[in-house]
Amino acid sequence: MWNRIRAVIIEDEPLAAQYLTELLDDIYQVEVVGSATTSDDGLRLCAELRPDAVFVDINLPDKDGVWLATQLAMLPQPPRLVFTTGDANRATDAFRLGAVDYLLKPLDPEQVTDAVNRLLRHLRPFEPGSFSSSGDHANEGSPNKTRFTGAALGSIPCGKSLPLIMRWLISRDG
């Protein structure tokens, strides 16, 4: 059976955390199961909830996201990491720690969707139903979500963000 990616957000800026939660909620493949504002709280939350993925701000006020990533790697089931930040200079640090992606703020819905696609390829590379276009279980229990209909290496349509992307494409080509 196919399961959604269980994710935790660790972000000290409330509006940034809320925006990321909304973007991820638009993508049916992700369920945000918790959030924290500090590295210590995030580590405790991840140890308790055992998420598949963590979206972590690399510049947290107490101990930074790099410290947190090294601690998360020691968990029995370490989550995949997606760093979010306004600082492009720390990408090397993030990828040395095995990050799946490094997203710059302000977050772009299309880039968040791409990060989720990468997470899916890392977490469910051989799962038979993960990239199904048949829709057998893509909208199961959630009629208001956008169904995944792309190929394994394609894009995941975003619910609320799709009209904005379409308007941009039309204006660009028009």
N, C-alpha and C positions, 0 to 999 in steps of 0.2 A: 504494500500500500504506500502511496505517495504522501509525504508529510511536508508541511511548510517549514521554511528555515526559521528556527527560533533565534531571535536576536535580542541583544541588550545594547542600549545606547549609553555611553559614558561621555557626558558633555556638561561643562560647567555653565554654559550660557542657556538659560531656560528657553528663549525664543528659538535658538538654533536646534535644541533638542526637540522642541515641539514641531518645527518645520520638517526635520528629518523623520520624525515619527509619522507625520502626515504623508510624506513622500513614500515611505515604506509601506504604509497602510494602503496606498493606491496600488501597490504591486501585490497581487494575491499570494505570491510565493513566500512572503515574509510576514511573520507574526512577531511584533515587539512584545517581549515577555517581561521587560523591566528596564529601568533606567537609574542612573546614579550621576552625581555631580562631582565626585572625588575619586581618585584612584583607589583608595582604601575601601570605600563603599562599593565601588565597581568590582573589585577583586572578590569581596565577600559575596556579592550578588551572583557573580559568575560561578563561584564555587558551589553556591546553593542551587542555582537554576540550571547549570550546565548547558548554556546556549550553544547553538551551532556556530554563531557568528557574533562578533562584537564590533560595533561602530564606535570608535574611540577618538576623542579629540587628542591630538598629540601634545598640545600645550595646556595641560590641566594645571591649576594653580598650586596644588600641593606637590605631589610626585607626578612627573609628566607621563605621557602615554607610552614612552619607550620603557620606563621603569615598569609600568603596568603590564606591558606586553611580555616582558621577561618573566614576570610573576605568573601571568596567565599560561605561559608555555609549560610551567611546572604542574599544572592541574592534571588530574588523571585523564580527562578528556578536554584538551585545550581547544578553545574556539578558534575559528578563522578570524583574521583581523582585517578590518577596513578602517583606515585612519581618515579622520576629517580634520581639517585645519585651515587657517588663513595664511599659513607659513609654508611656502613652496620649498624652502631650504632644508626641510627635514625628511624629504622623500627617501633619501639614501638610507637613513636610519630605519625608516619603516620597512623598506624592502629587504634590508639585511635581517630583519626579524621575521620575514616570511609573510608580509602583508599581502593580501589578495588585491587590494587597491588603496589608493591615496587620493582622497577627494578634497579639492580646494573649496573653501567658502568664498562667496556664497554658493551653496550647493545648487547644482544644475540638475533638474529632474532626469534628464537623459543620462547624465553621468552616474547618477544613483542607480538607474535601471541597468546600465552597463556593469556596475559593481555587483548587482544582484545576479546578473547572468554569470559573471566570473565565480561568484560564490556557488551557484548551482553546479557549475562545471567541476569545482573542487570538491564539493560535498556529495554530489550525486552523479558521478561520472558514468556509472553503468546501471543506474536505476531505470528499469524499463519504462515507467510511466512519467518520469520527470519532465520530459520534453514532448509529451504526447500532444499532437494537434487534433486528436479526435474529440477532446473535450469530455472524456468519460468521467473524470473527477476534477477537472480544472475549476469548476464553479461550485463544487459540492458544498452545500450548506451556506453559500454566500452569493445570492443572485445579483448583488450590487457591485461585484468586483469584475474587473476586466479579465477575461479568460486568456491564458497564454496560448497563442496560436502560431508562434514562430518556430523556426528550426533551432536546434541545440546551440548554434552559434549566432542566432539572430537576436532580435530585440524583444523585450517584453513590453507590450503596450502599457501605458500608465493611464489609470482611470481618469482622474481630474486633470492631469497634465496633458493628455492627448490633444484636447482642443487647442491648447497653447502651442504645442509643437506643430500641429497642422497649420495654424494661422501663420506661424513663422515660415514654414516651408512654402506656403502659398505666396506670401509676400516676397520671399527670396526669389522664387521662380517667376513671379508675375512681372 
